[in-house]
Amino acid sequence: MTRLVPLFPLLIAAGILLAANGMIGTLIALRADQEGFSPIAIGLVGAAYFCGFLISSWMSPRLIATVGHIRTFAGLSALAAVITLVLVMVVDPLAWAAIRAVMGFCFAGLATTIESWLNARSSNADRGRVLGIYRVIDLASVTGGQFLLPLFPVGGFEIFSMVAILFCLSLVPVCLADRSRPKPPERFKFDIPTIWNISPLACMGCVAIGLTNGAFRLIGPLFAIESGLGVSGVALFISAAIVGAAVFNFPFGWFSDRHGRRAGIIIATTGAVAAGFYLSQFARTPLEIYSGTFVFGAFALPLFSLSAAHANDQADEDSYVVVAAGLNFFYSAGAIVGPLAAAIVIARFGPASFFTYTSIVHGTLLVITIYRYYARSVPSAGRTRFVSLLRTSPVFFKMAGKSVGNRPAPRRQGQDESL
């Protein structure tokens, strides 16, 4: 534990940052609905965030290499605080879309900065503990941030000021921490065909997950509002899904380590389809909605970790950073389309149809996975150990790869590469 003490300021900064980002995602949906934005306009705002996220995934390592971790963190945090305040000064769908694109760029860059810093300052002896602490901080901060929303009126300026304060506050522990200059993130060649050939199922899975999970945070609150839940209810609605994911992530990992990734994906997608169908057709009371959302999060949110583990089972020891970049690319591509597609669905069929939309997407992934299930499986000896992952930057995958201390088995001559 003594070796981890120097990382505490950075982990504190990460918690503050994640809480702020979790708040603003839900807040935008609530405020946009209150301002009379159409569902399609809200979906456009959500899609713009992931456009910025995708661009930053490739630009931020160069930025860190040029000016360093501390300056990158300080600049992006300050920019995120400024544009958060601009949101409430310029209330217009197109302006909000542009602002959210910048915010997506900022947050992807901040995630890359934090994770590369943590990776550089940890060793093989403690990297697993750092990874676990970071994951706990992520879940706790995002969940806790939701419960700050009911403290201020959604229609006022104060709640946006609180988010901006948190972005600025995250600067304090970083700027006062150890001033050593961590090693910049490694450069890597991004090659979509190679990533696709490693695991088409994982790539298709990440697109589907982006289409659903990417839309959940922005369009899901519209379902909650239409169901009669207030701001506090929306906070519980989002938090129930996150808690469900936290509870079931590791059981899914344990199962997939022993019975195969595709078996785990089949069970998770089946549960996500059933939960979506229940929420769209039967959930009426707040308790039923919260329970259904808990189950939805338990099955739907771990799908990214399962897909990533499946892809890394197929990859050789030098490819996991490239695989991480590729999976983030496919996830972001789905997440760009997801909020807009879900918004079009609810504009045509009503907010309750949101979970019908997620069930259709998850059902499609289920059919694809069952088909792939009959392809050659990865032997259990060749599977990397499951690690619960964040959809942030390739650096996090690098930390996970080092922490398990287990290399994938090399691909045998003649092994099917289209798994």
C-alpha positions in Angstrom: 0.0 0.0 0.0 2.9 2.3 0.7 4.0 2.1 -3.0 0.5 3.3 -4.0 0.5 6.4 -1.8 2.1 8.7 -4.5 -0.7 7.8 -6.8 -3.5 8.9 -4.4 -3.6 12.5 -5.7 -4.0 11.3 -9.3 -6.7 8.8 -8.3 -8.5 11.6 -6.3 -8.4 13.8 -9.4 -9.7 10.9 -11.5 -12.7 10.5 -9.1 -13.6 14.2 -9.3 -13.3 14.2 -13.0 -15.4 11.0 -13.5 -18.1 12.4 -11.2 -18.3 15.6 -13.2 -18.5 13.8 -16.5 -21.2 11.4 -15.2 -23.2 14.4 -14.0 -23.1 16.3 -17.2 -24.2 13.4 -19.3 -27.4 12.9 -17.4 -27.9 16.7 -16.9 -27.8 17.5 -20.6 -30.7 15.0 -21.3 -32.8 16.5 -18.5 -32.1 20.1 -19.4 -32.6 19.5 -23.1 -36.0 17.9 -22.5 -36.9 20.9 -20.3 -35.9 23.3 -23.0 -38.1 21.6 -25.5 -35.4 20.0 -27.6 -36.9 17.3 -29.9 -35.7 13.7 -29.2 -33.8 13.8 -32.5 -32.0 17.0 -31.5 -31.0 15.3 -28.1 -29.8 12.3 -30.1 -27.6 14.6 -32.2 -26.1 16.1 -29.1 -25.2 12.7 -27.9 -23.7 11.6 -31.2 -21.5 14.7 -31.3 -19.9 13.7 -27.9 -18.7 10.4 -29.4 -17.4 12.2 -32.5 -15.1 14.3 -30.3 -14.2 11.2 -28.3 -13.2 9.3 -31.4 -11.0 12.1 -32.7 -9.3 12.6 -29.4 -8.5 8.9 -29.1 -5.9 9.4 -31.8 -4.8 13.0 -31.1 -4.4 13.0 -27.4 -1.2 10.7 -27.2 0.5 13.2 -29.5 -0.6 16.1 -27.4 0.7 14.4 -24.2 4.0 13.7 -26.0 4.3 17.4 -27.0 3.4 19.3 -23.8 3.4 16.6 -21.1 0.8 15.0 -18.8 0.3 17.9 -16.3 -0.2 20.6 -19.0 -2.4 18.4 -21.0 -4.6 17.6 -18.0 -4.7 21.2 -16.9 -5.6 22.5 -20.4 -8.3 20.0 -21.1 -9.9 20.3 -17.7 -10.0 24.0 -18.0 -11.5 23.8 -21.4 -14.2 21.3 -20.2 -15.1 23.7 -17.4 -15.4 26.6 -19.8 -17.6 24.9 -22.3 -19.8 23.5 -19.5 -20.7 27.1 -18.6 -21.2 27.9 -22.3 -23.9 25.2 -22.4 -26.2 27.3 -20.2 -25.3 30.6 -21.9 -26.1 29.4 -25.4 -29.2 27.1 -25.3 -29.4 25.8 -28.9 -29.3 22.2 -30.2 -26.6 22.8 -32.8 -24.5 24.8 -30.4 -24.9 22.1 -27.8 -23.8 19.5 -30.3 -20.6 21.4 -31.1 -20.0 21.9 -27.4 -20.5 18.2 -26.6 -18.1 17.3 -29.4 -15.4 19.5 -27.7 -16.3 17.9 -24.4 -15.9 14.4 -25.8 -12.5 15.4 -27.1 -11.6 16.8 -23.7 -12.7 13.7 -21.7 -11.0 11.2 -24.0 -7.8 13.2 -23.7 -8.1 13.4 -19.9 -8.7 9.7 -19.7 -5.7 8.9 -21.8 -3.6 11.3 -19.7 -4.7 9.8 -16.3 -4.3 6.2 -17.5 -0.9 6.6 -19.1 0.2 8.4 -15.9 -1.0 5.6 -13.7 0.6 3.1 -16.0 3.9 4.8 -15.9 3.9 5.3 -12.1 2.8 1.7 -11.3 4.8 -1.5 -11.6 4.0 -5.1 -12.3 3.9 -5.7 -8.6 1.1 -3.3 -7.9 -0.5 -2.6 -11.3 -3.4 -5.0 -10.6 -4.3 -3.1 -7.4 -4.1 0.2 -9.2 -6.4 -1.2 -11.9 -8.9 -2.4 -9.3 -8.8 0.9 -7.4 -9.4 2.9 -10.6 -12.3 0.7 -11.5 -13.9 1.1 -8.1 -13.4 4.9 -8.3 -15.0 5.0 -11.7 -18.2 3.2 -10.5 -18.4 5.0 -7.2 -17.8 8.5 -8.7 -20.3 8.1 -11.6 -22.9 6.7 -9.2 -22.3 9.4 -6.6 -22.3 12.2 -9.2 -25.9 11.3 -10.1 -27.1 12.1 -6.6 -25.7 15.7 -6.8 -28.3 16.4 -9.6 -31.4 16.6 -7.3 -29.6 19.2 -5.1 -30.0 22.0 -7.7 -32.8 22.9 -10.2 -32.1 21.4 -13.6 -33.4 24.6 -15.2 -31.0 26.9 -13.3 -27.4 27.9 -13.7 -26.1 26.4 -10.4 -26.0 22.8 -11.4 -23.8 23.6 -14.5 -21.6 25.7 -12.2 -21.2 22.7 -9.9 -20.0 20.5 -12.8 -17.6 23.3 -13.9 -16.3 23.5 -10.3 -15.6 19.8 -10.2 -13.7 20.0 -13.5 -11.6 22.8 -12.0 -11.2 21.1 -8.7 -9.7 18.0 -10.4 -6.8 20.2 -11.3 -5.7 20.7 -7.7 -4.4 17.2 -6.8 -2.8 16.9 -10.2 -1.0 20.2 -10.1 0.2 19.6 -6.5 1.2 16.0 -7.0 4.7 14.7 -7.8 6.0 16.8 -10.7 7.9 13.9 -12.4 7.3 13.5 -16.1 5.8 10.1 -16.9 6.8 8.4 -20.1 4.5 9.5 -23.0 2.1 6.8 -24.3 3.6 4.6 -26.9 2.8 5.2 -30.6 1.1 2.5 -32.5 -0.1 1.8 -36.0 -3.9 1.8 -36.3 -5.0 -0.8 -38.9 -8.8 -1.5 -39.1 -8.6 -4.6 -41.4 -6.0 -6.3 -39.1 -8.2 -5.6 -36.1 -11.3 -7.0 -37.8 -9.4 -10.1 -38.9 -8.4 -10.8 -35.3 -12.0 -11.0 -34.1 -15.0 -10.0 -36.3 -17.4 -11.0 -33.4 -15.7 -8.6 -31.0 -15.8 -5.8 -33.5 -19.5 -6.4 -34.3 -20.1 -6.7 -30.5 -18.5 -3.3 -29.8 -20.6 -1.7 -32.5 -23.8 -3.1 -31.0 -22.7 -2.1 -27.5 -22.1 1.4 -28.7 -25.5 1.5 -30.3 -27.2 0.6 -27.0 -25.0 1.6 -24.1 -23.9 4.8 -25.9 -27.6 5.8 -26.2 -28.6 4.7 -22.7 -27.0 7.6 -20.8 -28.6 10.3 -23.0 -31.8 8.8 -24.2 -32.5 6.6 -21.2 -33.4 9.6 -19.0 -36.1 10.5 -21.5 -37.7 7.1 -20.9 -37.4 7.7 -17.1 -39.0 11.2 -17.3 -41.9 9.9 -19.5 -42.4 7.1 -16.9 -43.1 9.8 -14.2 -39.7 9.8 -12.5 -38.4 13.1 -11.2 -34.8 14.3 -11.2 -34.1 12.1 -8.1 -35.8 9.2 -9.9 -33.6 9.7 -13.0 -30.5 9.6 -10.8 -31.7 6.3 -9.3 -32.5 5.0 -12.8 -29.0 5.6 -14.1 -27.4 4.4 -10.8 -29.3 1.2 -10.8 -27.8 0.2 -14.1 -24.3 1.0 -13.0 -24.7 -0.9 -9.7 -26.1 -3.9 -11.7 -23.0 -3.8 -13.9 -20.7 -3.6 -10.8 -22.4 -6.6 -9.2 -22.4 -8.9 -12.3 -19.2 -7.9 -14.1 -16.9 -10.3 -12.3 -19.3 -13.2 -12.3 -19.6 -12.9 -16.0 -15.8 -12.8 -16.2 -15.5 -15.9 -14.0 -18.0 -17.7 -16.2 -16.3 -16.7 -19.5 -12.8 -17.7 -18.2 -14.1 -21.2 -17.7 -16.8 -21.7 -20.4 -15.7 -19.4 -23.2 -16.3 -15.8 -24.1 -19.1 -16.5 -26.6 -21.0 -18.5 -24.0 -20.7 -15.5 -21.7 -21.8 -13.1 -24.5 -24.8 -15.3 -25.4 -26.0 -15.2 -21.7 -25.4 -11.5 -21.4 -27.2 -10.6 -24.6 -30.1 -12.9 -23.8 -30.5 -11.2 -20.4 -30.2 -7.7 -22.0 -32.9 -8.6 -24.5 -35.2 -9.9 -21.8 -34.6 -6.9 -19.6 -35.3 -4.4 -22.4 -38.5 -6.3 -23.3 -39.6 -6.1 -19.7 -38.9 -2.4 -19.4 -40.7 -1.6 -22.6 -43.8 -3.7 -22.1 -44.3 -4.4 -18.4 -42.5 -2.0 -16.1 -44.8 0.7 -14.9 -44.2 1.5 -11.2 -40.9 3.1 -10.1 -39.8 -0.1 -8.3 -40.4 -2.2 -11.5 -38.5 0.4 -13.5 -35.5 0.4 -11.1 -35.5 -3.4 -10.9 -35.6 -3.7 -14.7 -32.9 -1.2 -15.1 -30.7 -3.0 -12.6 -31.1 -6.2 -14.6 -30.5 -4.4 -17.8 -27.2 -2.9 -16.5 -26.2 -6.3 -15.1 -26.4 -7.9 -18.5 -25.8 -5.1 -21.0 -23.0 -3.1 -19.5 -20.5 -6.0 -19.1 -20.7 -6.8 -22.8 -17.8 -4.5 -23.7 -15.4 -6.3 -21.3 -16.5 -9.7 -22.6 -16.0 -8.6 -26.2 -12.6 -7.1 -25.3 -11.6 -10.4 -23.6 -12.7 -12.4 -26.7 -10.6 -10.2 -29.0 -7.5 -10.4 -26.8 -7.9 -14.2 -26.7 -7.3 -14.1 -30.5 -4.5 -11.6 -30.5 -0.8 -12.2 -30.2 1.2 -10.7 -27.4 2.2 -7.5 -29.3 -1.3 -6.6 -30.5 -3.3 -5.8 -27.4 -2.8 -2.0 -27.6 -3.9 -2.1 -31.3 -6.9 -4.2 -30.4 -7.8 -1.8 -27.7 -7.7 1.1 -30.1 -9.7 -0.8 -32.6 -12.4 -1.8 -30.2 -12.7 1.8 -29.0 -13.0 2.8 -32.6 -15.9 0.3 -33.3 -17.6 1.2 -30.0 -17.4 4.9 -30.8 -18.7 4.3 -34.3 -21.7 2.6 -32.8 -22.1 5.2 -30.1 -22.1 8.0 -32.7 -25.1 6.4 -34.4 -26.8 5.0 -31.3 -28.2 8.2 -29.6 -29.5 9.5 -32.9 -31.0 6.2 -33.9 -32.6 5.8 -30.5 -33.9 9.3 -30.7 -35.5 8.7 -34.1 -37.2 5.6 -32.7 -38.7 7.3 -29.7 -39.8 10.3 -31.8 -41.7 7.9 -34.0 -43.0 5.4 -31.4 -42.7 7.1 -28.0 -40.1 7.0 -25.1 -41.1 3.4 -24.1 -39.8 2.2 -27.4 -36.2 3.0 -26.3 -35.8 -0.4 -24.7 -37.5 -2.1 -27.6 -34.7 -0.6 -29.7 -32.1 -1.9 -27.3 -33.7 -5.4 -27.4 -33.6 -5.4 -31.2 -29.9 -4.5 -31.3 -29.0 -7.0 -28.6 -31.1 -9.6 -30.3 -29.2 -9.1 -33.5 -25.9 -9.5 -31.6 -27.3 -12.6 -30.0 -28.1 -14.2 -33.4 -24.6 -13.4 -34.6 -22.9 -14.7 -31.5 -24.9 -18.0 -31.7 -23.8 -18.4 -35.3 -20.1 -17.7 -34.3 -20.5 -20.1 -31.4 -20.2 -23.0 -33.8 -16.9 -21.8 -35.1 -13.7 -23.1 -33.6 -13.4 -22.0 -29.9 -10.3 -20.7 -28.3 -8.8 -23.4 -26.0 -9.1 -22.6 -22.3 -5.3 -22.6 -22.1 -5.1 -19.8 -24.7 -7.6 -17.5 -23.0 -6.3 -14.4 -21.2 -7.8 -13.8 -17.8 -10.9 -11.6 -17.8 -10.5 -8.1 -16.6 -13.3 -5.6 -16.1 -12.5 -2.8 -18.5 -13.4 0.9 -19.0 -14.2 2.2 -22.4 -11.7 5.0 -22.2 -8.3 4.6 -23.9 -5.9 1.9 -25.1 -3.6 2.7 -22.1 -6.1 1.1 -19.8 -5.8 -2.1 -21.8 -2.1 -1.9 -21.5 -2.4 -1.7 -17.7 -4.8 -4.7 -17.8 -2.5 -6.7 -20.0 0.5 -6.2 -17.6 -1.6 -6.8 -14.5 -2.8 -10.3 -15.4 0.8 -11.5 -16.1 -0.6 -14.0 -18.6 0.2 -13.9 -22.3 -2.3 -15.3 -24.8 -1.2 -18.5 -26.5 0.3 -18.0 -29.9 -1.9 -18.6 -32.8 -1.4 -22.1 -34.2 -0.7 -22.7 -37.9 -3.9 -23.0 -39.7 -6.1 -21.7 -36.9 -9.3 -20.0 -38.0 -8.7 -16.3 -38.0 -12.3 -15.3 -38.5 -13.4 -16.2 -35.0 
